[in-house]
């Protein structure tokens, strides 16, 4: 999963641009990210996604806002990345091996 982190991060950070793209692959990535955002909407994990990828806040600022430790921050980030990676593999956007 780690080898796909950069690719998934790219799509998360550039979600709005990817959503506007005419490329069918980009549209699938946008759909996956929308599903994850919808899944965690209204939760602390949803706030983490918003703070990190939409507002582009720093790790210490996010930890302060959510009242969490850095270990929780990284665990949540990894969970989001892993879920998106699995969904992308299912859609054949990435080849896991």
Biotite code that builds the C-alpha atoms (Angstrom):
import biotite.structure as struc

atoms = struc.array([
    struc.Atom([0.000, 0.000, 0.000], chain_id="A", res_id=1, res_name="UNK", atom_name="CA", element="C"),
    struc.Atom([2.866, 2.389, 0.735], chain_id="A", res_id=2, res_name="UNK", atom_name="CA", element="C"),
    struc.Atom([4.003, 2.475, -2.865], chain_id="A", res_id=3, res_name="UNK", atom_name="CA", element="C"),
    struc.Atom([0.647, 3.993, -3.893], chain_id="A", res_id=4, res_name="UNK", atom_name="CA", element="C"),
    struc.Atom([0.613, 6.699, -1.206], chain_id="A", res_id=5, res_name="UNK", atom_name="CA", element="C"),
    struc.Atom([2.072, 9.419, -3.461], chain_id="A", res_id=6, res_name="UNK", atom_name="CA", element="C"),
    struc.Atom([-0.440, 8.719, -6.208], chain_id="A", res_id=7, res_name="UNK", atom_name="CA", element="C"),
    struc.Atom([-3.396, 8.706, -3.814], chain_id="A", res_id=8, res_name="UNK", atom_name="CA", element="C"),
    struc.Atom([-2.110, 11.867, -2.104], chain_id="A", res_id=9, res_name="UNK", atom_name="CA", element="C"),
    struc.Atom([-1.920, 13.558, -5.497], chain_id="A", res_id=10, res_name="UNK", atom_name="CA", element="C"),
    struc.Atom([-5.565, 12.784, -6.226], chain_id="A", res_id=11, res_name="UNK", atom_name="CA", element="C"),
    struc.Atom([-6.667, 13.846, -2.739], chain_id="A", res_id=12, res_name="UNK", atom_name="CA", element="C"),
    struc.Atom([-4.780, 17.155, -2.836], chain_id="A", res_id=13, res_name="UNK", atom_name="CA", element="C"),
    struc.Atom([-5.983, 17.904, -6.385], chain_id="A", res_id=14, res_name="UNK", atom_name="CA", element="C"),
    struc.Atom([-9.506, 16.539, -6.009], chain_id="A", res_id=15, res_name="UNK", atom_name="CA", element="C"),
    struc.Atom([-11.275, 19.575, -7.489], chain_id="A", res_id=16, res_name="UNK", atom_name="CA", element="C"),
    struc.Atom([-9.016, 19.707, -10.555], chain_id="A", res_id=17, res_name="UNK", atom_name="CA", element="C"),
    struc.Atom([-9.323, 15.954, -11.086], chain_id="A", res_id=18, res_name="UNK", atom_name="CA", element="C"),
    struc.Atom([-13.103, 16.233, -10.808], chain_id="A", res_id=19, res_name="UNK", atom_name="CA", element="C"),
    struc.Atom([-13.116, 18.785, -13.664], chain_id="A", res_id=20, res_name="UNK", atom_name="CA", element="C"),
    struc.Atom([-10.905, 16.622, -15.910], chain_id="A", res_id=21, res_name="UNK", atom_name="CA", element="C"),
    struc.Atom([-12.240, 14.993, -19.073], chain_id="A", res_id=22, res_name="UNK", atom_name="CA", element="C"),
    struc.Atom([-10.101, 11.883, -18.534], chain_id="A", res_id=23, res_name="UNK", atom_name="CA", element="C"),
    struc.Atom([-12.179, 8.823, -17.580], chain_id="A", res_id=24, res_name="UNK", atom_name="CA", element="C"),
    struc.Atom([-9.500, 7.620, -15.136], chain_id="A", res_id=25, res_name="UNK", atom_name="CA", element="C"),
    struc.Atom([-9.514, 10.956, -13.353], chain_id="A", res_id=26, res_name="UNK", atom_name="CA", element="C"),
    struc.Atom([-13.297, 10.838, -13.126], chain_id="A", res_id=27, res_name="UNK", atom_name="CA", element="C"),
    struc.Atom([-13.108, 7.407, -11.457], chain_id="A", res_id=28, res_name="UNK", atom_name="CA", element="C"),
    struc.Atom([-10.531, 8.728, -8.969], chain_id="A", res_id=29, res_name="UNK", atom_name="CA", element="C"),
    struc.Atom([-12.836, 11.663, -8.204], chain_id="A", res_id=30, res_name="UNK", atom_name="CA", element="C"),
    struc.Atom([-15.779, 9.299, -7.642], chain_id="A", res_id=31, res_name="UNK", atom_name="CA", element="C"),
    struc.Atom([-13.748, 7.182, -5.221], chain_id="A", res_id=32, res_name="UNK", atom_name="CA", element="C"),
    struc.Atom([-12.614, 10.230, -3.271], chain_id="A", res_id=33, res_name="UNK", atom_name="CA", element="C"),
    struc.Atom([-16.177, 11.564, -3.184], chain_id="A", res_id=34, res_name="UNK", atom_name="CA", element="C"),
    struc.Atom([-17.352, 8.240, -1.709], chain_id="A", res_id=35, res_name="UNK", atom_name="CA", element="C"),
    struc.Atom([-14.697, 8.401, 1.018], chain_id="A", res_id=36, res_name="UNK", atom_name="CA", element="C"),
    struc.Atom([-15.522, 12.040, 1.802], chain_id="A", res_id=37, res_name="UNK", atom_name="CA", element="C"),
    struc.Atom([-19.214, 11.154, 2.002], chain_id="A", res_id=38, res_name="UNK", atom_name="CA", element="C"),
    struc.Atom([-18.504, 8.103, 4.176], chain_id="A", res_id=39, res_name="UNK", atom_name="CA", element="C"),
    struc.Atom([-16.646, 10.147, 6.783], chain_id="A", res_id=40, res_name="UNK", atom_name="CA", element="C"),
    struc.Atom([-18.668, 13.356, 6.539], chain_id="A", res_id=41, res_name="UNK", atom_name="CA", element="C"),
    struc.Atom([-19.532, 14.728, 9.962], chain_id="A", res_id=42, res_name="UNK", atom_name="CA", element="C"),
    struc.Atom([-16.862, 12.708, 11.776], chain_id="A", res_id=43, res_name="UNK", atom_name="CA", element="C"),
    struc.Atom([-13.397, 13.556, 13.054], chain_id="A", res_id=44, res_name="UNK", atom_name="CA", element="C"),
    struc.Atom([-11.970, 11.533, 10.173], chain_id="A", res_id=45, res_name="UNK", atom_name="CA", element="C"),
    struc.Atom([-13.993, 13.659, 7.760], chain_id="A", res_id=46, res_name="UNK", atom_name="CA", element="C"),
    struc.Atom([-12.604, 16.768, 9.410], chain_id="A", res_id=47, res_name="UNK", atom_name="CA", element="C"),
    struc.Atom([-9.094, 15.366, 9.019], chain_id="A", res_id=48, res_name="UNK", atom_name="CA", element="C"),
    struc.Atom([-9.666, 14.902, 5.278], chain_id="A", res_id=49, res_name="UNK", atom_name="CA", element="C"),
    struc.Atom([-11.028, 18.431, 4.961], chain_id="A", res_id=50, res_name="UNK", atom_name="CA", element="C"),
    struc.Atom([-8.237, 20.036, 7.019], chain_id="A", res_id=51, res_name="UNK", atom_name="CA", element="C"),
    struc.Atom([-5.404, 18.123, 5.368], chain_id="A", res_id=52, res_name="UNK", atom_name="CA", element="C"),
    struc.Atom([-6.443, 17.889, 1.736], chain_id="A", res_id=53, res_name="UNK", atom_name="CA", element="C"),
    struc.Atom([-8.829, 20.814, 1.165], chain_id="A", res_id=54, res_name="UNK", atom_name="CA", element="C"),
    struc.Atom([-7.536, 23.432, 3.583], chain_id="A", res_id=55, res_name="UNK", atom_name="CA", element="C"),
    struc.Atom([-3.941, 22.101, 3.423], chain_id="A", res_id=56, res_name="UNK", atom_name="CA", element="C"),
    struc.Atom([-3.251, 22.693, 7.113], chain_id="A", res_id=57, res_name="UNK", atom_name="CA", element="C"),
    struc.Atom([-0.113, 21.358, 8.802], chain_id="A", res_id=58, res_name="UNK", atom_name="CA", element="C"),
    struc.Atom([-0.014, 18.239, 10.956], chain_id="A", res_id=59, res_name="UNK", atom_name="CA", element="C"),
    struc.Atom([0.413, 20.121, 14.292], chain_id="A", res_id=60, res_name="UNK", atom_name="CA", element="C"),
    struc.Atom([-2.487, 22.451, 13.458], chain_id="A", res_id=61, res_name="UNK", atom_name="CA", element="C"),
    struc.Atom([-4.745, 19.509, 12.545], chain_id="A", res_id=62, res_name="UNK", atom_name="CA", element="C"),
    struc.Atom([-3.807, 17.640, 15.713], chain_id="A", res_id=63, res_name="UNK", atom_name="CA", element="C"),
    struc.Atom([-4.634, 20.743, 17.738], chain_id="A", res_id=64, res_name="UNK", atom_name="CA", element="C"),
    struc.Atom([-7.994, 21.263, 16.046], chain_id="A", res_id=65, res_name="UNK", atom_name="CA", element="C"),
    struc.Atom([-9.025, 17.622, 16.423], chain_id="A", res_id=66, res_name="UNK", atom_name="CA", element="C"),
    struc.Atom([-7.444, 17.167, 19.877], chain_id="A", res_id=67, res_name="UNK", atom_name="CA", element="C"),
    struc.Atom([-5.529, 14.085, 18.770], chain_id="A", res_id=68, res_name="UNK", atom_name="CA", element="C"),
    struc.Atom([-1.947, 12.847, 19.046], chain_id="A", res_id=69, res_name="UNK", atom_name="CA", element="C"),
    struc.Atom([0.352, 12.517, 16.050], chain_id="A", res_id=70, res_name="UNK", atom_name="CA", element="C"),
    struc.Atom([0.045, 8.714, 16.160], chain_id="A", res_id=71, res_name="UNK", atom_name="CA", element="C"),
    struc.Atom([-3.735, 8.980, 15.756], chain_id="A", res_id=72, res_name="UNK", atom_name="CA", element="C"),
    struc.Atom([-3.268, 11.505, 12.949], chain_id="A", res_id=73, res_name="UNK", atom_name="CA", element="C"),
    struc.Atom([-1.004, 9.113, 11.031], chain_id="A", res_id=74, res_name="UNK", atom_name="CA", element="C"),
    struc.Atom([-3.222, 6.109, 11.725], chain_id="A", res_id=75, res_name="UNK", atom_name="CA", element="C"),
    struc.Atom([-6.239, 7.962, 10.346], chain_id="A", res_id=76, res_name="UNK", atom_name="CA", element="C"),
    struc.Atom([-4.307, 9.229, 7.306], chain_id="A", res_id=77, res_name="UNK", atom_name="CA", element="C"),
    struc.Atom([-3.140, 5.677, 6.584], chain_id="A", res_id=78, res_name="UNK", atom_name="CA", element="C"),
    struc.Atom([-6.674, 4.345, 6.933], chain_id="A", res_id=79, res_name="UNK", atom_name="CA", element="C"),
    struc.Atom([-7.985, 6.858, 4.382], chain_id="A", res_id=80, res_name="UNK", atom_name="CA", element="C"),
    struc.Atom([-5.103, 6.119, 1.988], chain_id="A", res_id=81, res_name="UNK", atom_name="CA", element="C"),
    struc.Atom([-5.627, 2.357, 2.340], chain_id="A", res_id=82, res_name="UNK", atom_name="CA", element="C"),
    struc.Atom([-9.375, 2.569, 1.701], chain_id="A", res_id=83, res_name="UNK", atom_name="CA", element="C"),
    struc.Atom([-8.863, 4.680, -1.404], chain_id="A", res_id=84, res_name="UNK", atom_name="CA", element="C"),
    struc.Atom([-6.091, 2.370, -2.630], chain_id="A", res_id=85, res_name="UNK", atom_name="CA", element="C"),
    struc.Atom([-8.319, -0.684, -2.270], chain_id="A", res_id=86, res_name="UNK", atom_name="CA", element="C"),
    struc.Atom([-11.190, 0.999, -4.079], chain_id="A", res_id=87, res_name="UNK", atom_name="CA", element="C"),
    struc.Atom([-8.829, 2.129, -6.858], chain_id="A", res_id=88, res_name="UNK", atom_name="CA", element="C"),
    struc.Atom([-7.482, -1.413, -7.209], chain_id="A", res_id=89, res_name="UNK", atom_name="CA", element="C"),
    struc.Atom([-11.038, -2.724, -7.475], chain_id="A", res_id=90, res_name="UNK", atom_name="CA", element="C"),
    struc.Atom([-11.690, -0.196, -10.267], chain_id="A", res_id=91, res_name="UNK", atom_name="CA", element="C"),
    struc.Atom([-8.397, -1.257, -11.905], chain_id="A", res_id=92, res_name="UNK", atom_name="CA", element="C"),
    struc.Atom([-6.919, 2.227, -11.601], chain_id="A", res_id=93, res_name="UNK", atom_name="CA", element="C"),
    struc.Atom([-3.851, 0.720, -9.979], chain_id="A", res_id=94, res_name="UNK", atom_name="CA", element="C"),
    struc.Atom([-2.306, -2.711, -10.151], chain_id="A", res_id=95, res_name="UNK", atom_name="CA", element="C"),
    struc.Atom([-1.490, -3.842, -6.600], chain_id="A", res_id=96, res_name="UNK", atom_name="CA", element="C"),
    struc.Atom([1.368, -6.168, -7.567], chain_id="A", res_id=97, res_name="UNK", atom_name="CA", element="C"),
])
